[in-house]
Structure formats: structure tokens, C-alpha cells
Amino acid sequence: MGKIRHASIKRMAKTLLENYSGKFTVDYETNKKMVEELVNVSSKKLRNLLAGYITNLVKIQTKDSSVESSR
């Protein structure tokens, strides 16, 4: 199975990153705690999906910024 995520997960994660970009890191466990503090999540699975996708996005952002700085 691939890394397919629902549009609602992507939308919610991107708005969280826009509003609270400094609070999220590349560590999944800290992101999981931050999602629980910032959003009233109805289930653990939804919280974990959000935290995992945010972690992935932060890793991509740090990778892109390191590539741009090396140019």
C-alpha cells in the first residue's frame, strides 16, 4: 500500500503548519503531542495520521531548505 491520505487530512495538516509552523519538528512523538494540544481530535487514528503527515511535510521542508542553501 502507498502513502495515500485523504484530502481532509492534508488540508488540516497544511493549515496547522501555516498557523503553528514553529511548533512542529521532524520528531513524530512531539508532533503527536502538539496535534493533541492544538486540535480537538476525535480519535487516536486521526491524531496519528495528522502527526505523521505533518512530520513528513516538515522533513520535506527542511530537505528543500538545505538543498537551496547549498546552491
C-alpha positions in Angstrom: 0.0 0.0 0.0 1.1 3.5 -0.7 1.1 6.7 1.2 -2.3 7.9 0.1 -4.0 10.3 2.5 -7.5 11.8 2.5 -7.8 15.4 1.4 -9.2 16.4 4.8 -6.0 15.1 6.5 -3.9 17.1 4.1 -6.0 20.2 4.4 -6.0 20.1 8.2 -2.2 19.4 8.4 -1.4 22.2 6.0 -3.5 24.8 7.9 -1.8 23.6 11.2 1.6 24.1 9.6 0.7 27.5 8.3 -0.6 28.7 11.7 1.8 27.0 14.0 4.9 26.3 11.9 7.4 26.9 14.6 5.9 24.3 17.0 6.3 21.3 14.7 9.6 19.4 14.3 10.8 16.3 12.4 10.1 14.2 15.5 6.8 12.2 15.3 6.2 11.9 19.0 6.5 15.6 19.7 4.2 16.4 16.7 1.7 13.9 18.1 1.6 15.8 21.4 1.3 19.1 19.6 -1.6 17.9 17.5 -3.4 16.7 20.6 -2.9 20.1 22.3 -3.9 22.3 19.3 -6.8 20.3 17.8 -9.7 18.6 19.4 -9.2 15.2 17.6 -12.0 12.7 17.9 -9.8 9.6 17.6 -6.2 8.4 18.1 -6.0 7.2 14.5 -6.9 10.7 13.2 -4.3 12.3 15.5 -1.6 9.9 14.4 -2.4 10.4 10.7 -2.2 14.2 11.2 1.1 13.9 13.2 2.6 11.6 10.6 1.7 13.8 7.6 3.0 16.9 9.4 6.2 15.1 10.2 6.6 14.2 6.6 5.9 17.8 5.4 8.4 19.2 7.9 11.1 16.8 6.7 10.4 17.8 3.1 10.7 21.5 4.0 14.0 21.0 5.8 15.3 19.0 3.0 14.4 21.6 0.4 15.8 24.4 2.5 19.1 22.6 2.9 19.3 22.0 -0.9 18.7 25.7 -1.6 21.3 26.8 0.9 23.9 24.5 -0.7 23.4 26.1 -4.1 
